[in-house]
Amino acid sequence: MKKGFENLFFALLLVASFTLGLTKVSASESYEIYSYVKVGDVYVYSEKEDTPIGSVEGVSYDAESAVLTLDNADVESIYFNDVKVTILLKGENVVQNGLSIYGSDITVTGSGNLTLDLTSSSIPNVTSFELYSTEISGYSYSSQVKFAMEGVVTSLKGMGGWADKLNEEYPAITFAEGVTITEGGKFNFEQYKFYIGTDDSTFDNRSDVKVVISGKGEEVPPVEDDTQNTVLTNDTTTFESSQELEEGYTLEVEDKKNGLTDEQSKAITDKVKGSTLLLLNDVSVHDGEGTLVEMSGGEYTITFKLTSEQLKKYEKFVAVYVKDGRVEETFDTKVEGEYVSFKTTHLSEYGILGVEEENPNTGSSTILTITMLGLGTIAASTLMVAIKKRIYG
């Protein structure tokens, strides 16, 4: 009898242990509330720092702006949990097992298209676009989706879900102006359940309906660029105008230094003592037909590129306006990196003179030399007078 009780006790203990074990496993696998975006088995965003973040071809997520970009993506599934995210569609995108949205606020934008499949699934009454409410700390949060795209979203197995609150003032699915349901019926709701379907559809057969939501069907108007076209460039020169330049204008730069005679080159460098002519260019602007455009009356900045050897060798740079081989005007320059720039009011031939650093000791050495020579001369004269006195008494 005692042995029988012992066997019964151990049997009950085994059952209790098994039950507790099942309860423990169930608890460990229970639904955990935290924000994430998951593509297939890959997390592209998670608020949990220890969650490994991966990448999926055709999919990118910017956490700062909360934008999930689908760029010709073909993925298994996408899950949104407790997030507010914008889906940006580019190109043709396919999600094989549809979207699952839990307690999230989703806005669909972009000029691309999205097809939600799930036709191969054997699970009955599951749509390829499912929305769910979630409960956090006793409060329920419904999912909301707004379609505001230019392209088309096609859900091959319906669209619907559950919400904690649902009425005409709080629809789970909304549409931006110009975005409409073009196939599948209309938005319907039944207490906490909603779906898109025809008059013959019900919540229970919502997955039998193909839903097509079409965007505005027109290209997004280009954003007007308020910035004016004021800069022209080529490989070595930049021209910037205070006035707007017409479309099609080009910058022409012709080397004039190589055509100078020694006499002409000297006439230019004589304008600035101790200088060397580094470059001389004829700078001009032409329209789309190649006709010279008269540029005058404005404020222009011309920038030339110098060599590293020139920048190392010369301490100062002076810009000169040259006309008929003579320097008509000089300009102060500004050196930034390997570029030297100056301001002018017209275009013509401009050159850059390099001035080497003057040795600060050169002047004082010359004075010292002259002083020493003078003192030496005086000393020599005094010595000669003393010698003469001594010889001739």
Secondary structure, 3 states (H helix, E strand, C coil): CHHHHHHHHHHHHHHHHHHHHHHHHHHHCCCCCCCEEEECCEEEEECCCCCCCCCECCEEEECCCCEEEEECCEECCEEEECCEEEEEEECEEEECCCEEEECCEEEEEECCEEEECCCCCCCCCCCCEEEECEEECCEEECCEEEECCCCEEEECCCCEEECCCCECCECCEEECCCCEEEECCEEEEECCEEEEECCCCCHHHHHHCCEEEECCCCCCCCCCCCCCCCEEECCCEEEEECCCCCCCCEEEEEECHHHCCHHHHHHHHCCCCCEEEEEEEEEEEECCCCCEECCEEEEEEEEEECCHHHHHHCCEEEEEEEECCEEEEEECCEEECCEEEEEEEECCEEEEEEECCCCCCHHHHHHHHHHHHHHHHHHHHHHHHHHHHHHHC
